Amino acid sequence: MRAMAAQGAIKGNLAAVACMLLWATNFPVASELLRIWSPPTLTAARLLVAAVVVGLAAALLGQTRHMVRLAGRRAMYIASFALIISTLLFVFGQKLIDPVAAAVIVSSMPIFSVFMGWLQGIERLTPRLALAIALAVAGGIVTSLVAAPGGVAEPSYLGSLAMLGGVVAYVWYTRVMIDALHDVPDMAKTAMSMIIAGAAAALIAALLVAMGQIDPAANASPRGLMLLAWLGVMAVGGSSVLWFAAGRRLGVTITAMHHNMVPFYVIVMAALAGAAVTAQHFIGALLVISGAVLAQVPLGRRWRVRAMVP
């Protein structure tokens, strides 16, 4: 049993690392696309692209019956509602603040995750887990305190609040998908949630355009389409499947700790364009890694993690 648990933890951590590497590309890619797309149209486009690709992949794997059954489950519509709210808030927030500022706000995700788990009665905040979360959150903040070159937006309280609301909604979405729909394959439920949320987002965008509330800005240039394809297929679709795979094996809170490596990954990507990676970046990354390790590696019977994972 221990060997199986250890193997599951290794797979979960590998899935989490791959997920965050893909998700980290969301920030610079979405930031560039928002120069030529309006937030509502980009929200609908990224969800629909992800839905089509992940849905086709799920169908090829023989998971069509699972997607059909999900259409009749109330939990799927709750999750989809949370997803569209989080996506709209994330896209709106990213338009107002720079990528690294967005990443540091997302660093609060483990805090909201353990709080929701506690409210559900499926997770306990032990001293060890609290210290692990503190390390992970501190690491995300330390990494992001170094200003990243190329920021295109001024500080915005409204943008920050939108990002924070997006974090809360995304944790809610994740909890429903993992806790209430744990019996459904990751790819099938990812595809179905994005189909529903994407359709709703497209309807909202169409109504806003019809009422003259937004400019249906969308750039169909080859580069714009390539960026949209990457955003939908990899940064949104691929990372979501990996996110749920990691969440099933590690629990939502520990998986959320991995999310705090995103500022480090964003800055490393900026370094490819000439930005400097400093000791502070590495210190922040080490703090996040220390938190994730502390939450998972037993230090004795009295300090075992008490989280209850479905």
Secondary structure, DSSP 8 states (H G I E B T S, - for coil): -HHHHHHHHHHHHHHHHHHHHHHHTHHHHHHHHTTTS-HHHHHHHHHHHHHHHHHHHHHHTT-HHHHHHHTT-HHHHHHHHHHHHHHHHHHHHHHHS-HHHHHHHHTTHHHHHHHHHHHHTS----HHHHHHHHHHHHHHHHHHTS--TT--S---HHHHHHHHHHHHHHHHHHHIIIIISTTS-HHHHHHHHHHHHHHHHHHHHHHHHHTTSS------SHHHHHHHHHIIIIIIIIHHHHHHHHHHHH-HHHHHHHGGGHHHHHHHHHHTTT----HHHHHHHHHHHHHHHHHHS--SGGG-------
